[in-house]
Amino acid sequence: MKKGIATVAQLSAFDEIIDARSPAEFDEDRIPGAISCPVLDNAQRVVVGTIYKQQSAFEARRVGAAMVAENIAHHLRTRFHDKPKNWRPLVYCWRGGQRSGAFVTWLRLIGWDACQLEGGYKTWRRMVVAELEELPARFDLRVVCGATGSAKTRVLDALAGLGAQVLDLEHLAAHKGSVLGALPDRPQPTQKSFETELFRTLRELDPARPVFVEAESRKIGRIQVPEALIRQMRASPCVAIEASREARLEFLVRDYAYLGDDIADLQKKIDFLRGLQSNETLERWKALAAAHDLPTLFAEFIDLHYDPLYRRSQNRNFTRFPTAPTFASDDLSPAGIEALARRILAAAAAQPAEPRRVADPATP
């Protein structure tokens, strides 16, 4: 390998990973653990790009070089002023070009063994996309199914607390998956960022042990679940939670209590169901929201929207749902959820592991 150049396979060999792209690029997605040290900020990148298009490449480089030098000097005075001589950073930009190249040049002139990521972020991104096509098939997934309000996500949390492996897609997507699923305190990540975190999570799982995952549709909010993972989930063994309507309603009122804090937003979400429910029903639901009558509202959600949708989708989407072991519950309190998780885990331990496709030993 050329001196001062590194590949994605060598990421763990460095003390720090520096993202030299603009803050906007960094916010969309980045290599896990990277810090943002842009050589051009968002506005500067626009200025340089405009000069390149309207004047010339030379003029863009002349103006941009001065900005890059100032920004690198700022990072050296602030972020890196106390780094020891043996500090070894890796720097990347969009495709391993001039932005990271300039940064690495200065770091190496100082005396640090800095390297530039070959191919930049684009190489990392291609690797993530390729791995997400292959990784899901390596795992023995156990898909936790159940009607809305069955506390499936909380059961996953309890399973994790009991030592089981879980893949919490709703946590990664920052969304509960339904029309009411947007979280009040966490915006959804970008699609690329979601896929990076999904890749990192999958890489940390043990293919020799089952992995519990909640039944999901292709989209969680505005996030698209990768096709290879959806295929694997839909062909995997299922676990069915059959909670009583009363337990589900009590859980929903407790778990979605924050929806009552912003009635206008709740009514807007109800409007998303236009075309699926009659206008009369939607107006009644918005009136219940305005009256803060969440128990009645959620009961109608269960009876008129979520349960009919669940009955249609599970048998169609998850091929092994009809033979799934069922776990009844009339208690979805925290204690009841933990007891339910213990039963599911005990049953899984008695079930033979599914044969998995083993990766080629030559594959990195």
C-alpha positions in Angstrom: 0.0 0.0 0.0 1.2 3.4 -0.9 2.7 5.4 2.0 0.1 7.7 3.6 -2.8 5.8 2.1 -5.1 3.4 4.0 -8.1 1.2 3.1 -11.5 0.7 4.9 -10.1 -2.6 6.2 -7.5 -0.7 8.2 -9.9 1.7 10.1 -9.2 0.2 13.5 -5.5 0.8 13.1 -5.9 4.6 13.7 -6.1 6.7 16.8 -8.6 9.1 15.3 -10.8 9.2 12.2 -11.2 12.7 10.8 -14.0 13.7 8.4 -12.8 16.6 6.3 -16.1 17.1 4.4 -18.5 19.9 5.1 -20.8 19.7 8.1 -23.8 19.0 5.9 -22.1 16.0 4.4 -21.0 14.8 7.9 -24.6 15.2 9.2 -26.0 13.0 6.4 -23.7 10.1 7.3 -20.1 9.4 8.4 -17.8 6.6 9.3 -18.7 5.5 12.9 -16.5 7.3 15.4 -15.3 10.0 13.0 -15.0 13.6 14.1 -16.0 16.5 11.9 -13.1 18.8 11.0 -14.2 20.4 7.7 -11.6 22.0 5.4 -14.5 23.9 3.8 -17.7 24.7 5.7 -21.2 24.5 4.1 -21.1 28.1 2.8 -17.5 27.9 1.6 -18.2 24.8 -0.4 -21.1 26.5 -2.2 -18.8 29.5 -3.0 -16.0 27.3 -4.4 -18.5 25.2 -6.4 -20.1 28.3 -7.9 -16.7 29.8 -8.9 -15.8 26.4 -10.5 -19.0 26.5 -12.6 -19.1 30.1 -13.4 -15.4 31.1 -13.8 -12.8 28.3 -13.9 -11.3 25.4 -12.1 -8.1 27.4 -11.5 -9.9 30.3 -9.8 -11.9 27.9 -7.7 -8.7 26.2 -6.5 -7.1 29.6 -5.8 -10.0 30.8 -3.6 -10.6 27.4 -2.1 -7.0 26.8 -1.2 -6.9 29.9 1.0 -10.1 28.8 2.8 -8.7 25.3 3.3 -5.5 26.6 4.7 -7.3 28.8 7.2 -9.6 25.9 8.3 -6.7 23.4 8.7 -4.8 26.0 10.7 -7.9 26.4 13.0 -8.1 22.7 13.6 -4.4 22.5 14.3 -4.7 25.3 16.9 -7.8 23.8 18.6 -8.6 20.2 18.1 -5.0 18.9 17.6 -2.8 21.2 19.6 -2.0 18.6 22.3 -1.7 15.5 20.2 1.6 13.5 20.9 4.1 12.7 18.3 2.9 9.1 17.9 -0.7 10.1 17.2 -1.9 8.4 14.1 -5.0 9.9 12.4 -6.9 8.8 9.3 -8.5 11.5 7.2 -11.2 11.1 4.6 -13.3 13.3 2.3 -15.9 12.5 -0.3 -13.8 10.4 -2.6 -10.2 10.6 -1.3 -9.4 13.8 -3.2 -8.0 17.2 -2.6 -9.8 18.0 0.7 -8.4 15.1 2.7 -5.2 15.2 0.6 -4.4 18.7 1.7 -5.2 17.9 5.4 -3.0 14.8 5.3 -0.1 16.7 3.7 0.0 19.2 6.6 -0.4 16.6 9.3 2.5 14.6 7.8 4.6 17.7 7.4 4.3 18.3 11.1 5.5 14.7 11.8 2.3 12.7 12.5 1.8 9.4 10.6 -1.4 10.6 9.1 -3.1 8.6 6.3 -5.7 9.4 3.7 -8.6 6.9 3.2 -8.4 5.5 -0.3 -11.5 6.3 -2.2 -12.9 8.4 0.7 -16.4 8.2 2.0 -17.7 6.7 -1.3 -15.6 3.6 -0.7 -17.0 3.2 2.8 -20.5 3.7 1.5 -20.1 1.1 -1.3 -18.8 -1.4 1.3 -21.8 -0.7 3.6 -24.3 -1.3 0.8 -22.6 -4.5 -0.3 -22.4 -5.9 3.2 -26.1 -5.2 3.9 -26.8 -7.4 0.9 -24.9 -10.3 2.5 -25.0 -10.0 6.3 -28.8 -10.7 7.0 -28.5 -14.2 5.6 -25.9 -15.1 8.2 -28.3 -14.8 11.1 -30.9 -17.1 12.7 -33.6 -14.4 13.1 -36.7 -14.9 15.3 -39.4 -12.4 14.3 -41.5 -11.1 17.2 -45.0 -10.6 15.9 -48.1 -9.2 17.5 -50.9 -6.7 17.0 -50.3 -3.0 17.7 -50.0 -2.4 21.4 -48.5 -5.9 22.2 -45.3 -4.2 23.6 -43.1 -5.9 21.0 -40.3 -3.3 21.3 -40.4 -3.4 25.1 -40.2 -7.2 24.9 -37.1 -6.8 22.7 -35.7 -4.5 25.4 -36.5 -7.2 28.1 -34.9 -9.9 25.9 -31.8 -7.9 25.6 -31.7 -7.4 29.4 -31.9 -11.2 29.8 -28.8 -11.6 27.6 -30.5 -12.4 24.3 -29.3 -10.9 21.0 -31.8 -8.3 19.6 -31.9 -6.2 16.5 -34.1 -3.1 17.3 -34.9 -1.6 14.0 -37.3 1.0 15.5 -34.5 2.3 17.8 -32.1 2.6 14.8 -34.8 4.4 12.8 -36.0 6.6 15.7 -39.6 5.7 14.9 -42.2 3.3 16.3 -43.3 2.3 12.8 -47.0 3.3 12.7 -48.6 6.5 11.5 -48.4 7.7 15.1 -44.8 6.5 15.5 -42.7 9.7 15.2 -40.8 10.3 18.5 -41.2 13.7 20.2 -37.5 14.0 21.1 -35.6 12.2 18.4 -35.7 13.1 14.7 -35.3 10.2 12.3 -31.7 9.7 10.9 -31.0 10.0 7.2 -31.3 6.8 5.2 -27.5 6.5 4.8 -27.0 7.0 8.5 -29.5 4.4 9.4 -27.8 1.9 7.1 -24.4 2.7 8.6 -25.8 2.0 12.1 -27.6 -1.1 10.9 -24.3 -2.4 9.4 -22.4 -1.7 12.6 -25.1 -3.4 14.7 -25.2 -6.5 12.5 -21.4 -6.8 12.5 -21.4 -6.9 16.3 -23.9 -9.8 16.4 -22.9 -13.5 16.8 -24.3 -15.6 13.9 -24.1 -18.7 16.1 -26.9 -17.4 18.4 -30.5 -16.4 17.6 -31.3 -12.8 17.0 -34.8 -11.4 18.0 -36.2 -8.7 15.7 -39.6 -7.1 15.6 -41.9 -7.7 12.6 -41.7 -4.6 10.5 -42.9 -3.3 7.1 -40.6 -2.2 4.4 -40.7 1.4 5.8 -40.3 2.6 9.3 -41.4 6.2 9.1 -39.5 7.5 6.2 -36.6 5.0 6.6 -36.5 2.1 4.1 -35.4 -1.3 5.5 -32.8 -2.9 3.2 -34.4 -5.5 0.9 -32.0 -8.3 1.9 -33.0 -7.9 5.6 -36.7 -7.8 4.8 -36.4 -11.0 2.7 -34.6 -12.7 5.6 -37.1 -11.6 8.2 -40.1 -12.7 6.1 -38.6 -16.2 5.7 -37.6 -16.6 9.3 -39.4 -18.3 12.3 -41.9 -16.2 14.1 -42.9 -15.7 17.7 -46.5 -14.5 18.2 -47.6 -12.4 21.2 -51.3 -12.6 21.8 -52.0 -9.9 24.4 -55.6 -9.2 25.5 -57.2 -6.1 24.1 -57.4 -4.6 27.6 -53.7 -5.1 28.2 -52.9 -3.6 24.8 -55.0 -0.6 25.3 -53.6 0.1 28.7 -50.1 -0.3 27.3 -50.8 2.1 24.4 -52.2 4.8 26.6 -49.1 4.6 28.7 -46.5 4.2 25.9 -48.0 6.9 23.7 -49.0 9.4 26.5 -46.8 12.1 24.9 -49.2 12.3 22.0 -51.6 14.2 24.3 -49.0 16.9 24.7 -49.4 18.3 21.2 -53.0 17.9 20.1 -52.6 19.8 16.8 -49.8 17.4 15.8 -51.9 14.4 16.8 -54.7 15.6 14.7 -52.3 16.1 11.8 -51.2 12.5 12.1 -54.8 11.4 12.2 -55.3 13.1 8.8 -52.6 10.9 7.3 -55.2 8.1 7.5 -57.5 9.9 5.0 -58.5 7.5 2.3 -58.1 4.5 4.7 -60.9 5.7 7.0 -64.1 7.6 6.4 -64.0 11.4 6.8 -66.7 10.9 9.5 -64.4 8.6 11.5 -61.4 10.9 11.1 -63.4 13.9 12.4 -64.6 11.9 15.4 -61.0 10.9 16.1 -59.8 14.4 15.9 -62.6 15.4 18.3 -61.5 12.7 20.8 -57.9 14.0 20.5 -59.1 17.6 21.2 -60.9 16.3 24.3 -57.7 14.5 25.4 -59.7 11.2 25.5 -56.8 9.0 24.5 -58.3 5.8 25.9 -61.4 6.0 23.7 -59.3 7.2 20.7 -56.7 4.4 21.0 -59.5 1.8 21.5 -61.0 2.9 18.1 -57.5 2.9 16.5 -57.2 -0.8 17.7 -60.7 -1.9 16.5 -61.0 0.0 13.3 -57.5 0.4 11.9 -54.6 -1.5 13.5 -56.2 -4.9 14.1 -57.7 -5.3 10.6 -54.4 -4.2 9.1 -52.5 -6.7 11.3 -54.8 -9.6 10.3 -54.2 -8.9 6.6 -50.5 -8.3 6.7 -49.0 -11.0 9.0 -50.1 -14.1 7.1 -49.3 -12.5 3.8 -45.9 -11.0 4.6 -44.3 -13.5 7.1 -44.5 -17.0 5.6 -43.9 -18.9 8.8 -46.3 -16.9 10.9 -49.1 -19.5 10.7 -46.8 -22.0 12.6 -45.5 -19.5 15.1 -45.6 -20.5 18.8 -48.0 -18.1 20.6 -47.5 -16.4 24.0 -50.7 -15.1 25.6 -50.6 -12.3 28.1 -53.1 -10.1 29.9 -50.3 -8.1 31.7 -48.1 -5.7 29.7 -46.8 -3.8 32.8 -43.0 -3.8 33.0 -43.2 -6.9 35.2 -45.5 -8.6 32.8 -43.3 -7.8 29.9 -40.3 -9.2 31.6 -42.2 -12.4 32.4 -43.3 -12.6 28.7 -39.7 -12.2 27.6 -38.6 -15.0 29.9 -41.1 -17.3 28.4 -40.1 -16.5 24.9 -36.5 -16.9 25.6 -37.0 -20.3 27.3 -39.0 -21.5 24.3 -36.3 -20.3 21.9 -33.6 -22.1 23.8 -35.5 -25.4 23.3 -35.9 -24.8 19.6 -33.2 -26.1 17.3 -31.1 -23.4 15.6 -31.9 -22.6 12.0 -29.1 -23.5 9.6 -27.2 -20.4 8.4 -25.2 -19.6 5.4 -21.6 -19.4 6.5 -19.5 -16.7 5.0 -16.6 -17.7 2.8 -13.5 -17.7 5.0 -11.7 -15.7 2.3 -14.2 -12.9 2.5 -13.0 -10.1 4.8 
